[in-house]
């Protein structure tokens, strides 16, 4: 055990605080400028990330509509193999789509309809909500088309393929 220190004559006594200058210690917490810099960085990141997220979500919804069309085409071909016709009566597609019956994609963002004859059909997916303005079709020859009225996704005219992302073309 060390011996207690005795004051040395001619020298000042030890400072009672652990820090030699307690009035110069940094206060706890954040300064206003630090908070403002943090808010600015978050705002910049949000400005970049939010449009990317919206585009990502939109692309997912479009894929859902395209998958609904592909599944409907498969059902139509199966119906044709069993019945030698794409329609059951009039222009009602054999799968039950058409003539007033509309299928919805799982999220309800696309309405899938069908029109046809004994030897032809056209299945259409029409977007609503966040995918309003997106219309996709497919027929018995697997001919695909897109009509998109959203900026950056196409020219607004009908294209002979399925556009599934901004800036894509046929």
C-alpha positions in Angstrom: 0.0 0.0 0.0 1.5 3.3 -1.0 2.1 6.0 1.5 -0.1 9.2 1.3 1.5 12.1 -0.5 2.6 15.0 1.6 2.6 18.4 0.2 6.0 19.7 -0.9 6.9 23.0 0.4 6.9 25.8 -2.2 4.5 23.8 -4.6 0.8 24.3 -4.9 -1.5 21.6 -3.5 -3.0 19.0 -6.0 -6.0 20.3 -7.9 -9.2 19.0 -6.3 -10.7 18.1 -9.7 -9.5 15.2 -12.0 -9.3 17.6 -14.9 -6.9 20.5 -14.4 -9.4 23.0 -15.9 -13.0 21.9 -15.2 -14.5 25.0 -16.9 -12.9 23.8 -20.2 -14.4 20.4 -20.2 -16.7 19.6 -23.2 -20.4 19.5 -22.2 -22.3 16.3 -22.7 -24.8 15.9 -25.7 -24.8 17.2 -29.3 -24.4 20.7 -30.5 -27.0 22.3 -32.8 -24.6 22.2 -35.8 -24.0 18.4 -35.3 -27.8 17.8 -35.3 -28.3 20.0 -38.4 -25.5 18.1 -40.3 -27.2 14.8 -39.3 -30.6 16.0 -40.5 -29.1 17.2 -43.8 -27.3 13.9 -44.5 -30.6 12.0 -43.8 -32.5 14.3 -46.1 -30.0 13.8 -48.9 -30.2 10.0 -48.5 -34.0 10.0 -48.4 -34.1 12.1 -51.6 -32.1 9.5 -53.4 -33.5 6.4 -51.8 -37.3 7.2 -52.0 -37.6 7.3 -55.8 -35.5 4.1 -56.0 -37.8 2.4 -53.6 -41.0 3.6 -55.4 -39.5 2.4 -58.7 -38.6 -1.0 -57.1 -42.2 -1.4 -55.8 -43.7 -0.4 -59.2 -41.5 -3.0 -61.0 -42.7 -5.7 -58.5 -46.4 -4.8 -59.2 -45.8 -4.9 -63.0 -44.2 -8.4 -62.6 -47.3 -9.6 -60.8 -49.5 -8.5 -63.7 -47.2 -10.2 -66.2 -47.2 -13.4 -64.2 -51.0 -13.3 -64.2 -51.0 -13.0 -68.0 -48.6 -15.9 -68.4 -50.7 -18.1 -66.1 -53.9 -17.1 -68.0 -52.2 -18.0 -71.3 -51.3 -21.4 -69.9 -54.8 -22.0 -68.8 -56.2 -21.0 -72.2 -53.9 -23.5 -74.0 -54.9 -26.3 -71.6 -58.5 -25.5 -72.2 -57.9 -25.6 -76.0 -56.2 -29.0 -75.7 -59.2 -30.4 -73.9 -62.0 -28.7 -75.9 -60.5 -27.8 -79.3 -61.8 -24.2 -78.8 -60.6 -21.2 -76.8 -64.2 -20.2 -75.9 -67.0 -22.0 -74.1 -69.9 -19.9 -75.4 -69.9 -16.7 -77.6 -66.8 -14.8 -76.7 -66.4 -16.1 -73.1 -63.0 -17.6 -72.8 -62.9 -21.2 -71.8 -61.1 -20.5 -68.5 -64.1 -18.4 -67.4 -62.3 -15.1 -67.9 -64.3 -12.6 -70.0 -67.9 -11.9 -70.6 -68.2 -9.9 -67.4 -65.8 -12.1 -65.3 -62.6 -10.4 -64.4 -59.8 -12.0 -62.5 -57.7 -9.9 -60.2 -53.9 -10.3 -59.6 -53.1 -11.3 -56.0 -52.6 -7.7 -54.9 -55.6 -6.5 -56.9 -53.5 -4.0 -58.9 -54.3 -5.7 -62.3 -57.6 -6.7 -63.7 -57.2 -9.6 -66.1 -59.9 -10.0 -68.9 -60.2 -12.2 -71.9 -61.9 -12.1 -75.3 -61.8 -14.7 -77.9 -63.2 -16.9 -80.7 -62.9 -20.6 -81.2 -59.4 -20.2 -82.7 -58.1 -17.0 -81.1 -58.0 -15.1 -77.8 -56.5 -12.0 -76.2 -55.9 -11.8 -72.5 -55.5 -8.3 -71.2 -54.1 -7.1 -67.8 -55.1 -3.5 -67.0 -53.4 -1.8 -64.1 -55.1 0.3 -61.4 -53.9 2.2 -58.4 -50.1 2.6 -58.4 -49.9 0.8 -61.8 -52.7 2.9 -63.4 -51.8 3.5 -67.1 -50.2 0.0 -67.6 -52.0 -2.3 -70.0 -50.4 -5.6 -71.2 -51.8 -8.2 -73.6 -51.0 -11.6 -74.9 -52.7 -13.8 -77.5 -52.8 -17.4 -78.8 -49.6 -16.8 -80.8 -47.8 -15.6 -77.7 -47.6 -12.1 -79.2 -47.1 -9.6 -76.3 -47.8 -5.9 -76.2 -47.5 -3.1 -73.8 -49.4 0.2 -73.7 -47.9 2.4 -70.9 -48.8 6.0 -70.3 -46.3 6.6 -67.5 -43.3 8.9 -68.1 -40.0 7.0 -68.6 -41.7 3.6 -69.2 -42.4 3.9 -72.9 -43.6 6.2 -75.5 -47.3 6.0 -74.7 -47.9 4.0 -77.8 -48.4 0.3 -78.0 -45.1 -1.7 -78.1 -44.8 -5.2 -79.4 -43.3 -6.6 -76.1 -43.8 -6.4 -72.4 -42.0 -3.5 -70.9 -41.2 -4.4 -67.3 -38.9 -1.6 -66.2 -38.3 2.1 -67.0 -36.3 2.8 -70.1 -36.7 -0.8 -71.5 -37.6 -1.3 -75.1 -38.4 -4.1 -77.5 
